[in-house]
Amino acid sequence: MNQSKTQIKKPRLVSISSHGESEIYQMFTEMENVFSIGRTTENDLIVPSAGVSRRHCEIRFENSGYIVFDNKSHNGTYVNNRLIKEKILSHGDTLRIGNRQFIFFIEEVEANEHRTLFDDAIVTKSELSFLSQSDFAHAVPHLDTLVKLGIALDEAESADFLQKKFLEILLQNVPANRAAILFFDEAATEPTGICVVGNTEKDIKISRTVCDRVRHENIALLSNDLIVSDLNMAESLVFSGTKALLAVPFSLGNDRSAIIYLDTDDEQIEFSEANLQQITAVSFLLSAALQQKFLISDLQSENRRLHENLNLETDIIGESRGVQKVLEMTAKVSKSDSSVLIRGESGTGKELIAKAIHHNSARRHKPFIAVNCAVLNENLIESELFGHEKGSFTGAITQKKGKFELAEGGTIFLDEIGELSPVLQAKLLRVLQEKEFERVGGSQTIKTNVRVISATHRDLKEEINSRSFRDDLFFRLSVVEIKMPPLRDRKTDILILVKHFIEKHRRNCNRKITGLSNAAREILLNYEWRGNVRELENAIERALVVGTTEQILAEDLPEQIIEFSATQNINLPSDYHQQVKAAKQNIIIAAIQKASGNYSEAARSLGINPNNLHRIVRELGIKEKL
């Protein structure tokens, strides 16, 4: 029977209990675009728990999307087990507030949904159940299954690994012999890919008619006792010995879809509607995870294509969009001789970009000379840059060529250019303008053909406003400007860098390392990395030196990283660090209370700077206890 159906969007939260029970909370009305969650009755969703703040967080509808905002709650708001301040929600995301978990759904659902059974004239002694996926939007599998799936989603490094792990978990919870995922493009009649797990000694025969119906009508199918069923649509199933099957469709976006398919040839096994509900529910999680993996794979392929097209040689590691923008600009400026200013925090890899520009330019066969302007004595830096004549100053016992002479025909990299004195700034400006200089104590003019690349962690425009840096020199240096992103803004690169640093240092440390523990991974991904990539490399090398297992454990990481993680409510593998944190809290609280709330006096008694005391109070989260 055909029914007219309208497509509507129903954003909703589905609660998850420890017993696998669920409850649906519809969100928003026609007049509202904010949905608040908190402990008090003023909220749209009331969560009466001590771990939940009065107005804990809210979900807003903005620019055709749904964004969750944390309202400075005490214990934080987590999306997919990540602490967030704000985040765009996607279909299938898990939201954790206090000890409550919710799944966010925002799929189009059909009105007038119904359950259809085949007529007895077609099927005897068994039923074929065709149910819309949206009928199971409220169905949540057992919490144990969700936990296993969550771990698989977190650990999976590729779509292939994720598919196999997912099917293995299904076979642990559903009494099937075999499980498969079939992938389809919109116009394809045959699968474009297939993954099979289980008893595959016999050929797995899957009816094209079944797949077509599941795909095109977007229905989930359950059938038991196939031998006595009048299945004109699927005769191949009867001859293959299949006794029962389950088939659930899901979307992968971009005109791609897939089917989860389970069957058995055991006459004693029957699939239940609960099995169908469970698979339908977890298919949403698989869909979101696979789409992410395919997107990453597409980006990696695009990254490789760009590198091949640009033929860019670089030691910069990363696949984030920020790094790709830097590499694209690096490839462009390598073709010219223009001056380049590289901005970024210490440890972000500014010198690596300078080397990449040089090694991919026409000057690659000439010298690359690096000078750190911050570490040289002001009286010596002029001699270092331009050289000196014999006897030009005390200690000048021979003639010396400067860095500009040594870099002739190649590239000179001036790191921390913002540290140059005004006198040196003026002399450098002349070199850039006139392409010539004299050695200290000399009178001979030396022509130079050198490309200048400079770098700084300072904001030179602010330095110009304060008159500590020349604006004319700035414009000469920054014909092209490249901004290096800090590591905290490219966290998708952290695990890639970790893998690289493990390979780089494990031989020197004589260690066999298989990877990171879950706790170590979470700590590394949530740390602030003020020292950027350099700090990360230091942390990994240190972990390899002090560790004793085949995995890098949380306790192998530097103390300051673990202490920071303790302030972020990250679950550590033991209570040792929590005890250290508690001891520090008690010491600080006692000192401030003894000083009657006077931070300066308390800081003096502790032997630390008052500013540091304020920072420690914030990091330890004890302001409310004072």
DAFENPE-V949432 format. One record per pair of residues at least 12 apart in sequence whose ideal C-beta (glycine too) atoms are under 7 Angstrom apart, sorted by the first residue. I is the first residue (numbers start at 0). J is the second residue. Records with the same first field share a line. If there is no record, write none. Layout:
I=J + J
This chain:
2=111
4=109 + 110 + 111
5=110
6=107 + 109
7=107 + 108 + 110
8=105 + 107
9=25 + 108
10=26 + 27 + 65 + 105
11=23 + 24 + 25 + 26 + 104
12=24 + 26 + 94 + 101 + 103
13=101 + 102 + 104 + 137 + 139
14=99 + 101
15=100 + 101 + 102 + 139 + 142
17=142
19=139 + 140 + 141 + 142
21=137 + 139
23=137
24=44
26=58
27=60
32=59 + 60
33=57 + 59
34=57 + 58
35=54 + 57
36=55 + 56 + 57 + 96
37=51 + 52 + 53 + 54 + 55
38=51 + 52 + 53 + 55
39=53
42=54
46=96 + 97 + 99
48=97 + 98 + 99
50=74 + 97 + 98
51=96 + 97
52=70 + 72 + 73
54=70
55=70 + 72 + 76 + 96
56=68 + 69 + 70 + 72 + 76 + 96
57=70
58=88
64=87
65=88 + 105
66=85 + 86 + 87 + 88
67=83 + 85 + 86 + 88 + 94
68=85
69=83 + 84 + 85
74=97 + 568
75=568
76=96
77=95
78=92 + 94
79=92 + 93
82=525 + 567
88=103
89=287
90=104 + 105 + 106 + 283 + 287
91=283 + 284 + 286 + 287
104=136
108=133 + 136
109=131 + 133
112=131 + 133 + 134
114=130 + 134
115=129
116=128
121=229
122=228 + 229
123=227 + 228 + 229
124=224 + 227
125=222 + 223 + 224 + 227 + 228
127=220 + 222
128=221 + 272 + 275
129=218 + 220
130=218 + 219
131=217 + 218
132=217 + 219 + 279
135=276 + 279 + 280
138=276 + 277 + 279 + 280
139=280
140=277 + 280 + 281
144=168 + 172 + 281
147=168
148=168 + 281 + 284
151=164 + 165 + 168
152=284 + 288
157=292
158=289 + 292 + 293 + 296
161=288 + 289 + 292
162=180 + 194
163=194 + 196
165=285
166=178 + 180 + 194 + 196
167=196
169=261 + 278
170=196 + 197
172=277
173=261 + 274 + 278
174=263 + 268
175=197 + 261 + 262 + 263
176=197 + 198 + 262 + 263 + 264 + 265
177=195 + 197 + 198 + 199 + 203 + 261 + 262
178=196 + 197 + 261
179=193 + 194 + 195 + 203 + 260
180=194 + 257 + 259
181=193 + 210 + 257 + 258 + 260
182=255 + 257
183=214 + 256 + 257
184=254 + 255
185=254
204=235 + 236 + 239
205=260
206=232 + 233 + 235 + 236
208=232 + 233
209=232 + 233 + 246
210=258
213=246 + 248 + 258
214=248 + 256 + 258
217=248
219=246 + 247 + 248 + 275 + 279
220=246
221=245 + 270 + 272 + 275
222=243 + 244
223=243 + 269 + 270
224=242 + 243
225=237 + 241 + 242 + 243
226=242
240=264
241=262 + 264
242=263 + 264 + 265 + 266
243=262 + 263 + 268 + 269 + 270
244=261 + 262
245=261 + 270 + 274 + 275 + 278
246=258 + 260
247=259 + 278 + 279 + 282
249=282 + 285 + 286
250=286
251=286 + 289 + 290 + 293
252=290
259=278 + 282
298=318
299=318
302=318 + 323
305=327
309=330
311=326 + 329 + 330 + 355 + 359
312=355 + 358 + 359
313=326 + 329 + 351 + 355
314=351
315=348 + 351 + 352 + 355
316=495 + 496 + 499
317=489 + 492 + 495
318=491 + 492 + 495
319=489 + 491 + 492
321=484 + 488 + 489
322=489 + 492
325=352 + 481 + 483
328=481
329=352 + 355 + 356 + 481
330=359
332=356 + 479
333=356 + 359 + 360
336=450
337=478 + 479
338=451 + 475 + 476 + 478
339=356 + 452 + 479 + 481
340=453 + 476 + 477 + 480
341=353 + 452 + 454 + 481 + 483
342=455 + 480 + 482 + 483
343=456 + 482 + 483
344=456 + 485 + 531
345=456 + 531
346=530 + 531 + 532 + 533 + 534
347=483 + 485 + 531 + 532
348=483 + 532
349=414 + 454 + 483
350=369 + 412 + 414
352=481 + 483
353=412 + 452 + 454
354=367
356=452
357=409 + 410
362=408 + 409 + 410 + 450
365=408 + 409
366=405 + 406 + 409
367=409 + 410 + 412
368=402 + 405 + 406 + 409 + 411 + 412
369=412 + 414
370=383 + 384 + 402 + 411 + 412 + 413 + 414
371=414 + 415
372=413 + 414 + 415 + 416 + 418 + 419
373=415 + 418
377=420
380=423
381=423 + 426 + 439
382=399 + 401 + 439
383=401 + 402
384=401 + 402 + 403
385=401 + 403 + 436 + 437 + 438 + 439
386=399 + 400 + 401 + 404 + 438 + 439
387=399 + 438 + 439 + 440
388=438 + 439 + 440 + 441
391=439 + 440
392=440
401=438
403=430 + 436 + 447 + 449
404=445
406=449
407=447 + 448 + 449
408=448
409=449
410=449 + 450 + 452
411=449 + 451
412=452
413=451 + 453
414=454
415=454 + 455
416=453 + 454 + 455 + 476
417=455 + 457 + 459 + 462 + 468
424=468 + 469 + 472
427=472
428=469 + 471 + 472 + 475
430=447
431=451 + 475
434=446 + 447
435=447
451=476
453=476
459=473
485=531
486=528 + 531 + 532 + 535
487=527 + 528
490=524
493=523 + 524 + 535
496=532 + 535
497=515 + 523 + 539
500=536 + 539 + 540
501=539
504=539 + 540 + 543
505=543
508=543 + 544
510=543
511=549
512=543 + 549 + 551
513=549 + 550
514=550
515=550 + 551
516=550 + 551 + 552 + 553
518=553 + 571 + 572
519=551 + 552 + 553 + 556
521=569
522=553 + 556 + 560 + 561 + 564 + 569
525=564 + 567 + 569
526=560 + 563 + 564
527=563
538=556 + 557 + 560
541=557
542=555 + 556
552=572
553=571 + 572
561=576
562=580
565=577 + 580
566=618 + 619 + 620
580=619
583=619
584=619 + 621
587=615 + 616 + 619 + 621
588=621 + 624 + 625
590=604 + 605
591=625
596=625
598=612 + 613
